[in-house]
């Protein structure tokens, strides 16, 4: 029996998500990025290494040949200002945890700049546009694809981009 191909899309930030689709563009898994409270005195949330490891274990249980596409961290302007140092460090930390977990479980992964996949799939970099596009492509997940959880939409679109040859 031939193993099915599984395509994993990861928006690695604290508000990000992970999605798995198969070769027929069916979503098999969709989850928010696991977080935990920082061990510092701050009330900030950080990406959970244990949570990510558990997710990757669960995905490996889907019994398919996996490859993943991970969004690369970049300092992005927000409302006329650039991402702060603490936010950028947090985002980069999340990327490193995802890379470590994928490598540990033998999942081949690639990285992609947000502007690259968004240029191919969206009319803009607006989060609402990502939600709108993901709802069209995955109508069965319409209720889970909401503006306040835009990471889910972006993870699905990153997986979709991988499926349709986004990585060469």
Phi, psi and omega per residue, in radians:
X1 nan 2.229 -3.118
X2 -1.374 2.382 3.101
X3 -1.252 2.478 3.083
X4 -1.379 2.714 3.089
X5 -1.498 2.340 3.101
X6 -2.109 2.354 -3.097
X7 -2.048 2.098 -3.063
X8 -1.870 2.248 3.059
X9 -1.981 2.318 -3.079
X10 -2.275 2.125 2.925
X11 -1.759 1.808 -2.862
X12 -1.419 -0.014 -3.079
X13 -1.302 3.042 3.129
X14 -1.028 -0.576 3.101
X15 -1.726 0.238 -3.098
X16 -1.436 -2.915 -3.084
X17 -2.805 3.047 3.063
X18 -2.317 2.429 3.116
X19 -2.338 2.561 3.063
X20 -2.205 2.222 3.042
X21 -2.164 2.747 3.103
X22 -1.722 -3.109 -3.093
X23 -1.137 -0.258 3.097
X24 -1.745 0.255 3.089
X25 1.116 0.596 3.042
X26 -1.733 2.324 3.106
X27 -1.354 2.169 -3.139
X28 -1.819 -0.322 -3.068
X29 -2.779 2.379 3.082
X30 -2.612 2.150 -3.094
X31 -2.632 2.562 3.037
X32 -1.210 2.699 3.082
X33 -1.114 2.231 -3.141
X34 -1.218 2.419 -3.137
X35 -2.261 2.904 3.049
X36 -2.584 2.874 3.116
X37 -1.281 2.417 3.121
X38 -1.046 2.556 3.112
X39 -1.356 -0.178 3.087
X40 -1.359 3.059 -3.108
X41 -1.210 -0.202 -3.132
X42 -1.197 2.709 3.080
X43 -1.636 0.168 -3.131
X44 -1.138 2.589 3.011
X45 -1.639 2.604 3.076
X46 -2.256 2.824 3.090
X47 -1.155 2.387 -3.109
X48 -1.611 2.016 3.117
X49 -1.099 -0.734 3.129
X50 -1.140 -0.742 3.114
X51 -1.063 -0.748 3.127
X52 -1.142 -0.756 3.108
X53 -1.024 -0.749 3.126
X54 -1.129 -0.657 3.100
X55 -1.126 -0.793 -3.128
X56 -1.111 -0.686 3.063
X57 -1.026 -0.775 -3.137
X58 -1.099 -0.750 3.139
X59 -1.150 -0.685 3.083
X60 -1.049 -0.477 3.093
X61 -1.231 -0.195 3.108
X62 -1.282 -0.116 3.057
X63 0.988 1.056 3.067
X64 -2.487 2.946 3.072
X65 -1.499 1.976 -2.993
X66 -1.723 2.522 2.861
X67 -2.463 2.630 -3.034
X68 -2.251 2.668 3.032
X69 -2.190 2.128 -3.041
X70 -1.972 2.224 3.115
X71 -1.200 2.301 3.141
X72 -1.357 2.534 3.077
X73 -1.352 2.369 3.014
X74 -2.438 2.659 3.072
X75 -1.318 1.916 -3.056
X76 -1.846 2.385 3.060
X77 -1.178 2.472 3.064
X78 -2.272 2.040 3.101
X79 0.820 0.902 3.065
X80 1.439 0.061 3.114
X81 -2.338 2.800 3.139
X82 -1.572 2.821 3.126
X83 -1.071 2.371 -3.133
X84 -1.225 2.859 -3.099
X85 -1.075 -0.721 -3.128
X86 -1.146 -0.757 3.120
X87 -1.115 -0.753 -3.137
X88 -1.124 -0.721 3.102
X89 -1.095 -0.754 3.120
X90 -1.074 -0.772 -3.140
X91 -1.113 -0.792 3.121
X92 -1.102 -0.645 3.088
X93 -1.072 -0.760 3.106
X94 -1.053 -0.765 3.115
X95 -1.042 -0.780 3.139
X96 -1.088 -0.686 3.104
X97 -1.135 -0.777 3.111
X98 -1.070 -0.770 3.137
X99 -1.056 -0.746 3.126
X100 -1.117 -0.759 -3.133
X101 -1.173 -0.758 3.118
X102 -1.083 -0.764 3.139
X103 -1.124 -0.745 -3.135
X104 -1.020 -0.665 -3.115
X105 -1.650 0.208 3.041
X106 1.197 0.507 3.128
X107 -1.675 2.093 3.108
X108 -1.186 2.334 -3.141
X109 -2.371 2.731 3.088
X110 -2.201 2.876 3.046
X111 -2.097 2.716 -3.136
X112 -2.514 2.442 3.063
X113 -1.305 2.468 -3.132
X114 -0.955 -0.726 -3.086
X115 -1.118 -0.485 -3.112
X116 -1.224 -0.957 -3.107
X117 -1.243 -0.573 3.132
X118 -1.178 -0.606 3.111
X119 -1.099 -0.646 -3.128
X120 -1.310 -0.624 -2.984
X121 -1.884 -0.364 -3.026
X122 -2.155 2.792 3.050
X123 -1.459 -0.243 -3.127
X124 -2.754 3.110 3.092
X125 -1.664 0.132 -3.125
X126 -1.125 2.364 -3.123
X127 -1.066 -0.617 3.132
X128 -1.121 -0.612 3.118
X129 -1.150 -0.680 3.096
X130 -1.098 -0.779 3.135
X131 -1.091 -0.802 -3.126
X132 -1.052 -0.794 -3.139
X133 -1.162 -0.765 3.127
X134 -1.101 -0.657 3.096
X135 -1.087 -0.644 3.109
X136 -1.189 -0.736 -3.089
X137 -1.345 -0.529 -3.080
X138 -2.277 1.155 -3.036
X139 -1.061 -0.435 3.133
X140 -1.203 -0.250 3.123
X141 -1.868 0.263 -3.062
X142 -0.896 -0.733 -3.108
X143 -1.221 -0.442 3.121
X144 -1.531 -0.260 -3.096
X145 -1.714 1.545 -3.091
X146 -2.145 2.773 -3.054
X147 -1.007 -0.700 -3.106
X148 -1.244 -0.218 3.092
X149 -2.133 0.825 -3.065
X150 -1.081 -0.363 3.103
X151 -1.044 -0.583 3.104
X152 -1.103 -0.812 3.135
X153 -1.088 -0.764 -3.114
X154 -1.158 -0.687 3.099
X155 -1.079 -0.761 3.095
X156 -1.076 -0.751 -3.122
X157 -1.201 -0.590 3.078
X158 -1.156 -0.739 3.081
X159 -1.102 -0.734 3.113
X160 -1.070 -0.758 3.107
X161 -1.050 -0.742 3.102
X162 -1.108 -0.807 -3.133
X163 -0.982 -0.758 -3.057
X164 -1.663 0.592 2.944
X165 1.452 0.432 3.141
X166 -1.128 -0.388 3.136
X167 -1.921 2.214 -3.100
X168 -1.989 nan nan
